[in-house]
């Protein structure tokens, strides 16, 4: 039987590997009460889930291990509001697909899924009470503050729709309607979290804590994004696709910053090593030497800077580990017709490009369209006069051709 964790051990596990925590005193107060901390993590169901989702899911595993109650919000209405990336009917199908994918992803990293709850945004966001509270919040937030809050999350375009201003208000209000003590998300959500911290008390709701994990750079550097196929690996990508993408990945020798391959190892493969080794560990095989065994990222980074660990040996190790981690997700997909049907409906292939219509060439007004050549060489028809060389045929015309004397 597992030994009960102390308050200090629970707090350390809850806050481990996070970049920032807002209002940690709220977490302390809940733990001192002796009840489970209630946390929610939300994801807008837009592009296809990619391997970057291992990062929050591994953190959810730690929350659950610390005895927290965890809710996963599949934010279908938010996905619709984000610059209308997809019609609401398609967004709802994608929410179902996300639920299936995230469930299998959590299973792949040994998260006990019976200890968490999935909920759809549309389950509570379309109620009259929620709408009234959203309108009340809108009177307490300026356009400037709403736009600033969503700047790193909502797609920024010229002449943006009003929905982009509603998005951060709803994310803040969800904390109240999901009845949680804390919200978890990437550090890119910080401005929305700050808005929630400021505005909820103004409309009579309590302040929550906010837990932020670092953003993992994409394979080409910068943010990992569902809309950029070269920056991420889809959870259903084939092993060959994974190899090709990692082979092209931005992974400069001796450079730690913005190194997507090294960061992915830090935030996914090292923690996931617990599944295989019973502790965080990552092994890099070498052809003519003993393997490099890492149990913390600092040693990896030191070896990277000193060129002991190089792209030539790290990329193959990351490729093999990632393919193994994704295998149970893909096996579940192949075994479930429901899973496959939802995927096809949620992400239908783009329509085939229209074939170019053959345009009949216009050969000009002087082209004789209405003539018919006869075996003896003469022509007949409406335009015969335009091409007829006369009764003497072409011989006379040729006789008239002369060379100009240049002398």
SULWO-V641948 format. One record per residue. N is the residue number from 1. PHI is phi in whole degrees, 0 to 359 (* if undefined). Layout:
N | PHI
N | PHI
This chain:
1 | *
2 | 292
3 | 286
4 | 297
5 | 275
6 | 283
7 | 300
8 | 296
9 | 293
10 | 297
11 | 297
12 | 297
13 | 289
14 | 299
15 | 263
16 | 294
17 | 62
18 | 269
19 | 277
20 | 201
21 | 230
22 | 263
23 | 57
24 | 297
25 | 296
26 | 292
27 | 296
28 | 302
29 | 296
30 | 295
31 | 297
32 | 290
33 | 293
34 | 87
35 | 251
36 | 294
37 | 287
38 | 260
39 | 234
40 | 233
41 | 236
42 | 246
43 | 221
44 | 285
45 | 272
46 | 251
47 | 288
48 | 293
49 | 300
50 | 239
51 | 292
52 | 298
53 | 290
54 | 298
55 | 297
56 | 294
57 | 292
58 | 293
59 | 289
60 | 301
61 | 299
62 | 290
63 | 302
64 | 295
65 | 296
66 | 278
67 | 86
68 | 283
69 | 267
70 | 240
71 | 245
72 | 253
73 | 267
74 | 269
75 | 275
76 | 291
77 | 292
78 | 300
79 | 299
80 | 292
81 | 287
82 | 287
83 | 57
84 | 51
85 | 296
86 | 203
87 | 295
88 | 300
89 | 296
90 | 288
91 | 299
92 | 295
93 | 295
94 | 293
95 | 298
96 | 295
97 | 296
98 | 302
99 | 299
100 | 294
101 | 294
102 | 294
103 | 301
104 | 291
105 | 296
106 | 295
107 | 298
108 | 297
109 | 252
110 | 61
111 | 275
112 | 288
113 | 291
114 | 288
115 | 263
116 | 229
117 | 238
118 | 263
119 | 218
120 | 263
121 | 303
122 | 294
123 | 293
124 | 239
125 | 282
126 | 256
127 | 277
128 | 301
129 | 297
130 | 296
131 | 300
132 | 295
133 | 293
134 | 294
135 | 294
136 | 297
137 | 297
138 | 296
139 | 279
140 | 253
141 | 234
142 | 279
143 | 300
144 | 301
145 | 292
146 | 294
147 | 293
148 | 296
149 | 297
150 | 267
151 | 302
152 | 264
153 | 243
154 | 278
155 | 300
156 | 266
157 | 222
158 | 291
159 | 54
160 | 294
161 | 290
162 | 298
163 | 303
164 | 293
165 | 275
166 | 285
167 | 310
168 | 294
169 | 296
170 | 293
171 | 297
172 | 293
173 | 294
174 | 301
175 | 302
176 | 287
177 | 284
178 | 268
179 | 54
180 | 243
181 | 266
182 | 208
183 | 245
184 | 246
185 | 187
186 | 285
187 | 294
188 | 292
189 | 271
190 | 305
191 | 293
192 | 290
193 | 298
194 | 295
195 | 298
196 | 299
197 | 301
198 | 277
199 | 271
200 | 306
201 | 298
202 | 292
203 | 252
204 | 92
205 | 251
206 | 281
207 | 281
208 | 245
209 | 276
210 | 225
211 | 244
212 | 235
213 | 265
214 | 295
215 | 273
216 | 275
217 | 300
218 | 287
219 | 294
220 | 254
221 | 83
222 | 75
223 | 286
224 | 285
225 | 227
226 | 294
227 | 277
228 | 246
229 | 299
230 | 279
231 | 269
232 | 214
233 | 245
234 | 293
235 | 295
236 | 252
237 | 298
238 | 289
239 | 306
240 | 296
241 | 296
242 | 299
243 | 298
244 | 296
245 | 292
246 | 288
247 | 296
248 | 271
249 | 298
250 | 287
251 | 210
252 | 292
253 | 302
254 | 69
255 | 255
256 | 271
257 | 293
258 | 57
259 | 264
260 | 299
261 | 291
262 | 293
263 | 295
264 | 295
265 | 297
266 | 296
267 | 264
268 | 237
269 | 287
270 | 296
271 | 298
272 | 291
273 | 301
274 | 302
275 | 297
276 | 263
277 | 250
278 | 83
279 | 201
280 | 301
281 | 199
282 | 220
283 | 245
284 | 247
285 | 285
286 | 234
287 | 294
288 | 243
289 | 205
290 | 296
291 | 296
292 | 270
293 | 247
294 | 242
295 | 240
296 | 210
297 | 287
298 | 300
299 | 295
300 | 297
301 | 296
302 | 297
303 | 294
304 | 293
305 | 295
306 | 270
307 | 69
308 | 287
309 | 261
310 | 235
311 | 302
312 | 297
313 | 253
314 | 286
315 | 302
316 | 298
317 | 294
318 | 294
319 | 301
320 | 296
321 | 293
322 | 290
323 | 301
324 | 294
325 | 290
326 | 277
327 | 305
328 | 294
329 | 294
330 | 290
331 | 295
332 | 295
333 | 297
334 | 294
335 | 271
336 | 239
337 | 293
338 | 300
339 | 302
340 | 293
341 | 294
342 | 297
343 | 298
344 | 294
345 | 286
346 | 287
347 | 229
348 | 296
349 | 297
350 | 297
351 | 299
352 | 297
353 | 298
354 | 294
355 | 289
356 | 294
357 | 283
358 | 287
359 | 259
360 | 292
361 | 292
362 | 267
363 | 274
364 | 99
365 | 290
366 | 270
367 | 286
368 | 286
369 | 272
370 | 242
371 | 223
372 | 223
373 | 279
374 | 258
375 | 306
376 | 277
377 | 103
378 | 276
379 | 242
380 | 228
381 | 132
382 | 299
383 | 258
384 | 301
385 | 296
386 | 288
387 | 241
388 | 290
389 | 267
390 | 104
391 | 289
392 | 273
393 | 70
394 | 276
395 | 298
396 | 293
397 | 296
398 | 290
399 | 299
400 | 282
401 | 283
402 | 226
403 | 265
404 | 288
405 | 279
406 | 275
407 | 283
